[in-house]
Amino acid sequence: MIRPSLIRLVRLPAFLTWFALQMIRANWQVATDILTPGSSLSPAIVAHRTHSLSSGEITVLNNLITLTPGTLTLDIDDAADGGRILYVLGLYAPSEPEEFHAELRELEDRMLSLTRPSTPAQEVTR
């Protein structure tokens, strides 16, 4: 059986590359908005229901969201079933809230592939 630390080591470069590309895309969007006339802001706040994450995983997810230009985690609440709800502000949010949720889910799933290498993120119940 492959050790979880080896799986994390193999998956880390792919995650960092993907996240760096997301950061570049978000920075480009903010810079373009600042340097061009008018504004393309479309702010939205969504209540994003997470997997049953540990405190450390919530901290990492929160930091990844907040590091991305144009997004900010405003609050974290405990759900009745033991999960967590993140209230996330997106300054350039898609017009449909479900698209914003899908972006947050992708970030969460990719992060979980690092923190839980033995359990694919798709198998974790929402």
DSSP file (Angstrom, degrees, kcal/mol; ACC not computed):
  #  RESIDUE AA STRUCTURE BP1 BP2  ACC     N-H-->O    O-->H-N    N-H-->O    O-->H-N    TCO  KAPPA ALPHA  PHI   PSI    X-CA   Y-CA   Z-CA
    1    1 A M              0   0    0      0, 0.0     2,-0.3     0, 0.0     0, 0.0   0.000 360.0 360.0 360.0 140.2    0.0    0.0    0.0
    2    2 A I        -     0   0    0      1,-0.1     5,-0.0     2,-0.0     0, 0.0  -0.575 360.0-114.7 -78.5 134.7    1.2    3.5   -0.9
    3    3 A R    >>  -     0   0    0     -2,-0.3     4,-1.8     1,-0.1     3,-0.7  -0.431  16.4-127.6 -70.2 140.6    1.9    5.7    2.1
    4    4 A P  H 3> S+     0   0    0      0, 0.0     4,-2.5     0, 0.0     5,-0.2   0.848 109.0  57.7 -56.9 -35.5   -0.4    8.8    2.5
    5    5 A S  H 3> S+     0   0    0      1,-0.2     4,-2.0     2,-0.2     5,-0.1   0.861 105.9  49.8 -65.6 -33.3    2.6   11.1    2.8
    6    6 A L  H <> S+     0   0    0     -3,-0.7     4,-2.0     2,-0.2    -1,-0.2   0.887 109.5  51.1 -70.0 -39.0    3.9    9.9   -0.6
    7    7 A I  H  X S+     0   0    0     -4,-1.8     4,-2.3     2,-0.2    -2,-0.2   0.922 110.6  49.2 -63.1 -43.9    0.5   10.5   -2.2
    8    8 A R  H  X S+     0   0    0     -4,-2.5     4,-2.1     1,-0.2    -2,-0.2   0.917 109.3  52.5 -60.3 -43.0    0.5   14.0   -0.8
    9    9 A L  H  < S+     0   0    0     -4,-2.0    -1,-0.2     1,-0.2    -2,-0.2   0.872 111.8  45.5 -62.0 -38.7    4.0   14.6   -2.1
   10   10 A V  H  X S+     0   0    0     -4,-2.0     4,-0.5     1,-0.2    -1,-0.2   0.873 116.9  44.2 -72.4 -37.8    2.9   13.5   -5.6
   11   11 A R  H  X S+     0   0    0     -4,-2.3     4,-2.2     1,-0.2    -2,-0.2   0.723  95.9  78.2 -80.4 -22.4   -0.3   15.6   -5.6
   12   12 A L  H  X S+     0   0    0     -4,-2.1     4,-2.9     1,-0.2     5,-0.2   0.905  90.7  49.9 -59.2 -48.1    1.2   18.7   -4.1
   13   13 A P  H  > S+     0   0    0      0, 0.0     4,-2.4     0, 0.0    -1,-0.2   0.899 111.4  49.9 -60.1 -38.5    2.8   20.1   -7.3
   14   14 A A  H  X S+     0   0    0     -4,-0.5     4,-2.4     2,-0.2    -2,-0.2   0.923 113.1  46.4 -64.5 -42.8   -0.4   19.6   -9.3
   15   15 A F  H  X S+     0   0    0     -4,-2.2     4,-3.0     2,-0.2     5,-0.2   0.940 112.9  48.9 -63.9 -46.7   -2.4   21.5   -6.6
   16   16 A L  H  X S+     0   0    0     -4,-2.9     4,-2.4     1,-0.2    -2,-0.2   0.882 112.2  48.9 -62.8 -38.3    0.1   24.3   -6.4
   17   17 A T  H  X S+     0   0    0     -4,-2.4     4,-2.2    -5,-0.2    -1,-0.2   0.941 113.2  46.8 -64.3 -47.4    0.2   24.7  -10.2
   18   18 A W  H  X S+     0   0    0     -4,-2.4     4,-1.9     1,-0.2    -2,-0.2   0.926 114.6  46.7 -60.2 -45.6   -3.6   24.7  -10.4
   19   19 A F  H  X S+     0   0    0     -4,-3.0     4,-2.4     1,-0.2    -1,-0.2   0.888 109.6  53.8 -67.0 -38.7   -3.9   27.2   -7.5
   20   20 A A  H  X S+     0   0    0     -4,-2.4     4,-2.4    -5,-0.2    -1,-0.2   0.909 108.8  49.7 -61.4 -41.4   -1.2   29.5   -9.0
   21   21 A L  H  X S+     0   0    0     -4,-2.2     4,-2.4     2,-0.2    -1,-0.2   0.882 109.9  50.8 -64.5 -37.9   -3.2   29.6  -12.2
   22   22 A Q  H  X S+     0   0    0     -4,-1.9     4,-2.4     2,-0.2    -2,-0.2   0.896 110.4  49.8 -64.7 -39.3   -6.3   30.5  -10.3
   23   23 A M  H  X S+     0   0    0     -4,-2.4     4,-2.8     2,-0.2    -2,-0.2   0.911 110.9  48.6 -65.3 -42.8   -4.4   33.3   -8.5
   24   24 A I  H  X S+     0   0    0     -4,-2.4     4,-2.6     2,-0.2    -2,-0.2   0.925 112.1  49.3 -63.0 -44.4   -3.1   34.6  -11.9
   25   25 A R  H  X S+     0   0    0     -4,-2.4     4,-2.0     2,-0.2    -2,-0.2   0.923 113.8  45.4 -60.7 -45.2   -6.6   34.6  -13.4
   26   26 A A  H  X S+     0   0    0     -4,-2.4     4,-2.3     2,-0.2    -2,-0.2   0.902 113.0  50.1 -67.4 -41.3   -8.0   36.4  -10.3
   27   27 A N  H  X S+     0   0    0     -4,-2.8     4,-2.9     1,-0.2     5,-0.2   0.909 110.3  50.8 -62.5 -41.2   -5.2   39.0  -10.3
   28   28 A W  H  X S+     0   0    0     -4,-2.6     4,-2.7     1,-0.2     5,-0.2   0.906 109.5  50.8 -61.7 -42.3   -5.7   39.6  -14.0
   29   29 A Q  H  X S+     0   0    0     -4,-2.0     4,-1.8     2,-0.2    -2,-0.2   0.918 113.8  43.6 -62.9 -44.4   -9.4   40.1  -13.5
   30   30 A V  H  X S+     0   0    0     -4,-2.3     4,-2.2     2,-0.2    -2,-0.2   0.927 115.1  48.8 -67.3 -45.4   -8.9   42.6  -10.6
   31   31 A A  H  X S+     0   0    0     -4,-2.9     4,-2.6     1,-0.2    -2,-0.2   0.910 111.1  50.0 -62.5 -42.9   -6.1   44.5  -12.5
   32   32 A T  H  X S+     0   0    0     -4,-2.7     4,-1.2    -5,-0.2    -1,-0.2   0.900 110.7  50.1 -61.4 -41.2   -8.2   44.7  -15.7
   33   33 A D  H  < S+     0   0    0     -4,-1.8    -1,-0.2    -5,-0.2    -2,-0.2   0.885 113.4  45.7 -65.8 -38.3  -11.1   46.1  -13.7
   34   34 A I  H  < S+     0   0    0     -4,-2.2    -2,-0.2     1,-0.2    -1,-0.2   0.897 115.8  44.8 -71.0 -40.2   -8.9   48.7  -12.0
   35   35 A L  H  < S+     0   0    0     -4,-2.6    -1,-0.2    -5,-0.2    -2,-0.2   0.554 105.0  68.2 -86.8  -8.3   -7.1   49.8  -15.2
   36   36 A T  S  < S-     0   0    0     -4,-1.2     0, 0.0    -5,-0.2     0, 0.0  -0.808  91.7 -97.6-110.7 153.3  -10.1   50.0  -17.5
   37   37 A P  S    S+     0   0    0      0, 0.0    -1,-0.1     0, 0.0    -2,-0.1  -0.310  89.2  17.3 -65.0 151.2  -13.0   52.6  -17.3
   38   38 A G  S    S-     0   0    0     -4,-0.1     2,-0.4     1,-0.0    -2,-0.1  -0.265  88.9 -89.1  81.5-172.3  -16.1   51.4  -15.6
   39   39 A S        -     0   0    0      2,-0.1    -5,-0.1    -2,-0.1    -6,-0.0  -1.000  18.8-166.9-142.7 139.6  -16.5   48.5  -13.3
   40   40 A S        +     0   0    0     -2,-0.4    -7,-0.1     2,-0.0    -1,-0.1   0.106  42.4 143.2-110.0  21.1  -17.2   44.8  -13.9
   41   41 A L        +     0   0    0      1,-0.1    51,-0.2    -8,-0.1    -2,-0.1  -0.350  21.9 173.7 -60.3 137.3  -17.9   44.1  -10.2
   42   42 A S  B     -a   92   0A   0     49,-2.7    51,-1.1     2,-0.1    -1,-0.1  -0.526  18.9-166.4-140.2  69.9  -20.7   41.6   -9.6
   43   43 A P        +     0   0    0      0, 0.0     2,-0.3     0, 0.0    48,-0.2  -0.239  13.7 165.3 -66.4 145.2  -20.4   41.1   -5.8
   44   44 A A  E     -B   90   0B   0     46,-1.9    46,-2.9     2,-0.0     2,-0.5  -0.985  27.0-145.5-154.5 149.8  -22.3   38.2   -4.2
   45   45 A I  E     -B   89   0B   0     -2,-0.3     2,-0.4    44,-0.2    44,-0.2  -0.984  21.0-172.7-117.7 129.2  -22.2   36.4   -0.8
   46   46 A V  E     -B   88   0B   0     42,-2.3    42,-2.5    -2,-0.5     2,-0.9  -0.921  26.1-133.2-121.0 149.0  -22.9   32.7   -0.7
   47   47 A A  E     -B   87   0B   0     -2,-0.4     2,-0.6    40,-0.2    40,-0.2  -0.878  30.8-161.1 -96.7 103.8  -23.4   30.3    2.1
   48   48 A H  E     -B   86   0B   0     38,-3.6    38,-2.8    -2,-0.9     2,-0.5  -0.795   7.6-146.6 -96.9 117.0  -21.1   27.4    1.1
   49   49 A R  E     -B   85   0B   0     -2,-0.6    36,-0.2    36,-0.2     2,-0.1  -0.698  22.3-156.9 -81.1 124.2  -21.8   24.1    2.9
   50   50 A T        -     0   0    0     34,-2.7    34,-0.3    -2,-0.5    55,-0.0  -0.440  21.5 -96.1 -97.0 170.7  -18.5   22.2    3.3
   51   51 A H        -     0   0    0     -2,-0.1     2,-2.0     1,-0.1    33,-0.4  -0.211  65.3 -75.1 -65.8 173.9  -17.7   18.6    3.8
   52   52 A S  S    S-     0   0    0     73,-0.5     2,-0.2    31,-0.1    -1,-0.1  -0.579  73.1-176.8 -74.8  86.3  -17.2   17.5    7.4
   53   53 A L        -     0   0    0     -2,-2.0     2,-0.1     1,-0.1    -3,-0.0  -0.567  25.2-120.7 -91.5 149.9  -13.9   19.2    7.7
   54   54 A S     >  -     0   0    0     -2,-0.2     4,-2.4     1,-0.1     5,-0.2  -0.304  36.9-101.1 -74.3 169.8  -11.5   19.2   10.6
   55   55 A S  H  > S+     0   0    0      1,-0.2     4,-2.2     2,-0.2     5,-0.1   0.896 124.7  51.3 -60.9 -40.2  -10.5   22.5   12.1
   56   56 A G  H  > S+     0   0    0      2,-0.2     4,-2.3     1,-0.2    -1,-0.2   0.901 109.8  48.7 -64.0 -41.4   -7.2   22.4   10.3
   57   57 A E  H  > S+     0   0    0      2,-0.2     4,-2.7     1,-0.2     5,-0.2   0.885 110.0  51.7 -67.2 -38.3   -8.9   21.8    6.9
   58   58 A I  H  X S+     0   0    0     -4,-2.4     4,-2.8     2,-0.2    -1,-0.2   0.910 110.3  50.0 -61.8 -42.1  -11.3   24.6    7.6
   59   59 A T  H  X S+     0   0    0     -4,-2.2     4,-2.4     2,-0.2    -2,-0.2   0.922 112.3  46.2 -62.9 -45.1   -8.4   26.9    8.3
   60   60 A V  H  X S+     0   0    0     -4,-2.3     4,-2.6     2,-0.2    -2,-0.2   0.938 114.6  47.0 -64.2 -46.4   -6.6   25.9    5.1
   61   61 A L  H  X S+     0   0    0     -4,-2.7     4,-2.4     1,-0.2    -2,-0.2   0.926 112.2  50.6 -61.2 -45.2   -9.7   26.3    3.0
   62   62 A N  H  X S+     0   0    0     -4,-2.8     4,-2.4    -5,-0.2    11,-0.3   0.914 112.1  47.3 -57.9 -45.3  -10.5   29.6    4.5
   63   63 A N  H  X S+     0   0    0     -4,-2.4     4,-2.3     2,-0.2    -2,-0.2   0.894 110.5  51.6 -66.3 -40.1   -6.9   30.8    3.8
   64   64 A L  H  X S+     0   0    0     -4,-2.6     4,-0.9     2,-0.2    -1,-0.2   0.908 112.4  46.5 -63.3 -41.1   -7.0   29.6    0.2
   65   65 A I  H >< S+     0   0    0     -4,-2.4     3,-0.6     1,-0.2     6,-0.2   0.939 115.0  46.0 -64.2 -47.0  -10.3   31.4   -0.4
   66   66 A T  H 3< S+     0   0    0     -4,-2.4    -2,-0.2     1,-0.2    -1,-0.2   0.794 106.6  58.9 -70.9 -29.0   -9.0   34.6    1.2
   67   67 A L  H 3< S+     0   0    0     -4,-2.3    -1,-0.2    -5,-0.2    -2,-0.2   0.774  87.2  89.0 -69.0 -25.4   -5.6   34.5   -0.6
   68   68 A T  S X< S-     0   0    0     -4,-0.9     3,-1.8    -3,-0.6   -45,-0.1  -0.626  91.1-114.1 -77.4 121.5   -7.5   34.6   -3.9
   69   69 A P  T 3  S+     0   0    0      0, 0.0     3,-0.1     0, 0.0    -1,-0.1  -0.269  99.4  25.0 -57.2 136.2   -8.0   38.2   -5.0
   70   70 A G  T 3  S+     0   0    0      1,-0.2    21,-3.3    -4,-0.1    22,-0.5   0.441 107.0  88.9  90.0   0.2  -11.6   39.2   -5.1
   71   71 A T  E <   +C   90   0B   0     -3,-1.8     2,-0.3    19,-0.2    -1,-0.2  -0.962  45.7 172.8-130.4 151.2  -12.8   36.6   -2.5
   72   72 A L  E     -C   89   0B   0     17,-1.9    17,-3.2    -2,-0.3     2,-0.6  -0.957  31.1-129.5-156.0 132.5  -13.0   36.7    1.2
   73   73 A T  E     -C   88   0B   0     -2,-0.3    15,-0.2   -11,-0.3     3,-0.1  -0.778  25.5-177.9 -83.4 120.8  -14.5   34.4    3.9
   74   74 A L  E     -     0   0B   0     13,-3.5     2,-0.3    -2,-0.6    -1,-0.2   0.842  59.6  -9.1 -88.6 -37.8  -16.7   36.5    6.0
   75   75 A D  E     -C   87   0B   0     12,-1.0    12,-2.8     2,-0.0     2,-0.4  -0.990  50.6-144.2-159.4 156.7  -17.9   34.0    8.6
   76   76 A I  E     -C   86   0B   0     -2,-0.3     2,-0.3    10,-0.2    10,-0.2  -0.994  22.2-176.1-129.6 124.1  -17.9   30.3    9.5
   77   77 A D  E     -C   85   0B   0      8,-2.7     8,-2.9    -2,-0.4     2,-0.4  -0.866  27.3-117.5-117.2 152.6  -20.9   28.7   11.2
   78   78 A D  E     -C   84   0B   0     -2,-0.3     6,-0.3     6,-0.2     2,-0.2  -0.753  30.1-136.8 -85.3 132.9  -21.5   25.3   12.5
   79   79 A A    >   -     0   0    0      4,-2.7     3,-1.6    -2,-0.4     6,-0.0  -0.486  22.5-110.7 -84.2 161.3  -24.3   23.4   10.8
   80   80 A A  T 3  S+     0   0    0      1,-0.3    -1,-0.1    -2,-0.2    -2,-0.0   0.806 116.7  53.8 -62.3 -30.8  -26.8   21.4   12.8
   81   81 A D  T 3  S-     0   0    0      1,-0.0    -1,-0.3     3,-0.0     3,-0.1   0.311 126.4 -94.6 -90.8  10.5  -25.5   18.1   11.4
   82   82 A G  S <  S+     0   0    0     -3,-1.6    -2,-0.1     1,-0.3    -1,-0.0   0.312  90.9 113.9  98.2  -9.1  -21.9   18.8   12.4
   83   83 A G        -     0   0    0    -31,-0.1    -4,-2.7    -5,-0.1     2,-0.3  -0.059  62.3-114.9 -79.6-170.8  -20.7   20.3    9.1
   84   84 A R  E     - C   0  78B   0    -33,-0.4   -34,-2.7   -34,-0.3     2,-0.5  -0.948  11.6-149.4-129.9 151.3  -19.7   23.9    8.6
   85   85 A I  E     -BC  49  77B   0     -8,-2.9    -8,-2.7    -2,-0.3     2,-0.5  -0.986  11.2-159.7-120.8 123.7  -21.0   26.7    6.5
   86   86 A L  E     -BC  48  76B   0    -38,-2.8   -38,-3.6    -2,-0.5     2,-0.7  -0.890   9.1-147.7-102.5 130.2  -18.7   29.3    5.1
   87   87 A Y  E     -BC  47  75B   0    -12,-2.8   -13,-3.5    -2,-0.5   -12,-1.0  -0.883  25.6-171.4 -97.3 112.5  -20.1   32.7    4.1
   88   88 A V  E     -BC  46  73B   0    -42,-2.5   -42,-2.3    -2,-0.7     2,-0.5  -0.906  16.6-151.0-116.9 129.4  -17.9   33.8    1.2
   89   89 A L  E     -BC  45  72B   0    -17,-3.2   -17,-1.9    -2,-0.5     2,-0.5  -0.847  12.3-171.7 -94.7 128.0  -17.9   37.2   -0.6
   90   90 A G  E >   -BC  44  71B   0    -46,-2.9   -46,-1.9    -2,-0.5     3,-0.8  -0.985  13.2-166.0-119.6 122.0  -16.9   37.2   -4.2
   91   91 A L  T 3  S+     0   0    0    -21,-3.3   -49,-2.7    -2,-0.5   -20,-0.1   0.759  95.3  33.8 -77.0 -23.6  -16.4   40.5   -5.9
   92   92 A Y  B 3  S+a   42   0A   0    -22,-0.5    -1,-0.3   -51,-0.2     3,-0.1  -0.372  88.6 164.6-123.7  51.3  -16.5   39.0   -9.4
   93   93 A A    <   -     0   0    0    -51,-1.1   -48,-0.0    -3,-0.8   -22,-0.0  -0.365  43.0-103.2 -72.4 146.0  -19.0   36.2   -8.7
   94   94 A P        -     0   0    0      0, 0.0     6,-0.1     0, 0.0    -1,-0.1  -0.257  33.5-111.4 -60.7 158.3  -20.7   34.4  -11.5
   95   95 A S  S    S+     0   0    0     -3,-0.1    -2,-0.1     4,-0.1     3,-0.1   0.815 104.9  62.6 -65.3 -29.8  -24.3   35.5  -12.2
   96   96 A E  S >> S-     0   0    0      1,-0.1     4,-1.2     2,-0.0     3,-1.1  -0.859  77.5-144.6 -98.5 125.9  -25.6   32.1  -10.9
   97   97 A P  H 3> S+     0   0    0      0, 0.0     4,-2.5     0, 0.0     5,-0.2   0.832  99.2  62.8 -56.3 -32.6  -24.9   31.3   -7.3
   98   98 A E  H 3> S+     0   0    0      1,-0.2     4,-2.2     2,-0.2     5,-0.1   0.834  98.9  54.5 -65.0 -30.8  -24.5   27.6   -8.2
   99   99 A E  H <> S+     0   0    0     -3,-1.1     4,-1.9     2,-0.2    -1,-0.2   0.899 108.5  48.6 -66.8 -39.8  -21.5   28.5  -10.4
  100  100 A F  H  X S+     0   0    0     -4,-1.2     4,-2.2     2,-0.2    -2,-0.2   0.920 111.2  50.1 -64.6 -44.0  -19.9   30.2   -7.4
  101  101 A H  H  X S+     0   0    0     -4,-2.5     4,-2.8     1,-0.2    -2,-0.2   0.897 107.9  54.3 -59.3 -40.5  -20.6   27.1   -5.3
  102  102 A A  H  X S+     0   0    0     -4,-2.2     4,-2.3     2,-0.2    -1,-0.2   0.893 107.6  49.5 -63.2 -39.8  -19.1   24.9   -8.0
  103  103 A E  H  X S+     0   0    0     -4,-1.9     4,-2.0     2,-0.2    -1,-0.2   0.918 113.1  46.5 -63.7 -43.1  -15.8   27.0   -7.9
  104  104 A L  H  X S+     0   0    0     -4,-2.2     4,-2.5     1,-0.2    -2,-0.2   0.887 111.4  52.0 -66.8 -38.4  -15.7   26.7   -4.1
  105  105 A R  H  X S+     0   0    0     -4,-2.8     4,-3.2     2,-0.2     5,-0.2   0.894 107.7  52.2 -63.6 -40.0  -16.4   23.0   -4.2
  106  106 A E  H  X S+     0   0    0     -4,-2.3     4,-2.4     2,-0.2     5,-0.2   0.930 110.9  47.0 -62.8 -43.9  -13.6   22.5   -6.7
  107  107 A L  H  X S+     0   0    0     -4,-2.0     4,-2.3     2,-0.2    -2,-0.2   0.933 114.7  47.1 -61.0 -45.9  -11.1   24.3   -4.4
  108  108 A E  H  X S+     0   0    0     -4,-2.5     4,-2.7     2,-0.2    -2,-0.2   0.922 112.2  49.3 -62.8 -45.5  -12.4   22.3   -1.5
  109  109 A D  H  X S+     0   0    0     -4,-3.2     4,-1.6     1,-0.2    12,-0.2   0.904 111.8  48.4 -62.9 -41.5  -12.1   18.9   -3.3
  110  110 A R  H  X S+     0   0    0     -4,-2.4     4,-0.6    -5,-0.2    -1,-0.2   0.899 112.2  49.0 -65.9 -39.3   -8.6   19.7   -4.6
  111  111 A M  H >X S+     0   0    0     -4,-2.3     4,-2.0     1,-0.2     3,-1.1   0.908 109.6  52.7 -64.5 -41.1   -7.6   20.7   -1.0
  112  112 A L  H 3X S+     0   0    0     -4,-2.7     4,-2.8     1,-0.3    -1,-0.2   0.801  97.6  64.9 -66.1 -28.3   -9.1   17.5    0.3
  113  113 A S  H 3< S+     0   0    0     -4,-1.6    -1,-0.3     1,-0.2    -2,-0.2   0.760 109.7  40.7 -65.9 -21.1   -7.2   15.4   -2.2
  114  114 A L  H << S+     0   0    0     -3,-1.1    -2,-0.2    -4,-0.6    -1,-0.2   0.855 120.1  40.6 -88.5 -42.8   -4.1   16.6   -0.3
  115  115 A T  H  < S+     0   0    0     -4,-2.0    -2,-0.2     1,-0.3    -3,-0.2   0.761 127.5  31.7 -81.2 -23.6   -5.3   16.4    3.3
  116  116 A R    ><  +     0   0    0     -4,-2.8     3,-1.4    -5,-0.2    -1,-0.3  -0.561  68.3 162.4-129.0  68.0   -7.1   13.1    2.8
  117  117 A P  T 3  S+     0   0    0      0, 0.0    -1,-0.1     0, 0.0    -2,-0.1   0.744  74.5  54.1 -64.9 -22.5   -5.1   11.2    0.2
  118  118 A S  T 3  S+     0   0    0      1,-0.2    -5,-0.1    -3,-0.1    -2,-0.0   0.651 106.5  55.9 -85.7 -13.7   -6.6    7.8    1.1
  119  119 A T  S <  S-     0   0    0     -3,-1.4    -1,-0.2    -7,-0.2    -3,-0.1  -0.934  85.7-133.7-120.3 107.8  -10.2    9.0    0.7
  120  120 A P    >>  -     0   0    0      0, 0.0     3,-1.7     0, 0.0     4,-0.6  -0.308  20.2-123.9 -57.3 141.6  -11.1   10.6   -2.7
  121  121 A A  G >4 S+     0   0    0      1,-0.3     3,-1.0   -12,-0.2   -11,-0.1   0.810 108.4  63.9 -59.2 -31.4  -13.0   13.8   -2.2
  122  122 A Q  G 34 S+     0   0    0      1,-0.2    -1,-0.3   -13,-0.1   -13,-0.0   0.758  98.7  55.3 -66.6 -22.3  -15.9   12.5   -4.4
  123  123 A E  G <4 S+     0   0    0     -3,-1.7     2,-0.3     2,-0.1    -1,-0.2   0.652  84.0  98.3 -85.0 -14.8  -16.6    9.8   -1.8
  124  124 A V  S << S-     0   0    0     -3,-1.0     2,-0.1    -4,-0.6   -73,-0.0  -0.583  80.0-122.3 -74.8 130.0  -16.9   12.2    1.1
  125  125 A T              0   0    0     -2,-0.3   -73,-0.5     1,-0.1    -2,-0.1  -0.444 360.0 360.0 -74.3 145.1  -20.6   12.9    1.7
  126  126 A R              0   0    0     -2,-0.1    -1,-0.1   -75,-0.1    -2,-0.0   0.417 360.0 360.0 -92.6 360.0  -21.8   16.4    1.5
